Amino acid sequence: MTHHPDSRPLTADAPSLERERSEPSTGAPGVGRLIGLDLARGLAVFGMYAVHVGPAPSQGGVIGFLMELAQGRSSALFAVLAGFAVALITGRRTPKTGLAGRQAAAKVIIRAVILLTLGTALTMTGTPVVPILAFYGLFFLLVLPLYRLRAKPLALIAVGWALVGPQLLYALKPVVGGRVFLSYGQADGPVSLFFTGGYPALTWVPFVIAGMAVARCDLATTAVRVRLALTGVALAVTGYGGSWLTVRLIPGAAEAVRKAEEGPGMSSVSSVSPDSIGIFDDTPAGMLASAPHSEATLSIMAATGVAILVITACLAATDAFPRLRRLAKPVIAVGSMSLTAYVYHIVAIWLLGTETSAVRPLHILLGFIASVTVLATLWSRFFRRGPLEWLMGRATGLAHRIR
């Protein structure tokens, strides 16, 4: 692959887009804005930066370990948060109906079109990174028919899609072709967006639906957060543990998966064979992989579990420790304008010609993180939303003309 993905999701308008509106005041934890979501988005932004301009995980040590943690998981976290964005727009706990529902659906469609357009423009810059925004736009359109569903049916659909999607994608490989990472400056077409690109919809939509399901829950209550955290642990253990166990029980699977995961494919900018990863490998054994971007069921389960754990931890921590909220304010500021932060780093890579080879010094990553943090912190002192978030809000305001 020429430029493996990992950015992701930007959520609603890429990752965060619009700040969450206030919850009813009940005196329970999480009253007011769920500020922990912005903290989670900020962490996802930093993880995305680590994948695109940080040192390679192969360097080992603490830095290498942290870079490896960001691989795939930051993009999955963005995708889950994208589901939150759809739920926020369409009515978080109670889906909107009637005129409000039609206007909300129109907002999602407008956002999707903008993301498809903006994502294509970023792709055309020719940076050695696979922008996720165009894929996100498609994800929004695909999950829109589900916006009136409650948490349980959404969770069941996410599980079913995660079980069926990767297997279907593998079966379709003779028809749609193997994984393709386009040459610099080429836009993703329908086949790439649905099946063969950096974030194929057939295997990434479960993350978004899972995020919608989580958002429909009563996140202000401790009991719900505990159940979500346990669910996250169960998914992560099942995904990573299940892969570890099955590849050792099935003859020849361990070697096949090792070759697939060993290949240069876990970095967003390394150069690899298009068919070297997970279910895109020539052997079905790749479907047992839980490595980032393997596009296999166990990988989806594991990454979803990690994302849910991060979100619940951020929500709980910002509620339980007011001092942490103050200390993390710069990260929260980045998360509150994550669409802007995402576009900022792609444009910066393009303008600066940032080196994205396997050897990337740590100071480049620190420079990206420091600059976006300073800019976001200063901006948030004077404005409620980031610049691109504000423009997105203006554009989706057209939905209110629906009567």
Secondary structure, DSSP 8 states (H G I E B T S, - for coil): --S-B------TTSS--S--------SSTT-SS-HHHHHHHHHHHHHHHHHHHS--GGG-HHHHHHHHHHTTHHHHHHHHHHHHHHHHHH-SSS---HHHHHHHHHHHHHHHHHHHHHHHHHHHTT-SSB--HHHHHHHHHHHGGGTT--HHHHHHHHHHHHHHHHHHHHHHHHHH-S-----TT----HHIIIIISSS-HHHHHHHHHHHHHHHTS-TTSHHHHHHHHHHHHHHHIIIIIHHHHHHHHSTTHHHHHHHHHHSTTSSTT----TT-SGGGSSSGGGGG--STT---HHHHHHHHHHHHHHHHHHHHHHHH-HHHHHHTHHHHHHHHTHHHHHHHHHHHHHHHT---SS---HHHHHHHHHHHHHHHHHHHHH-SS-HHHHHHHHHHGGGGG--
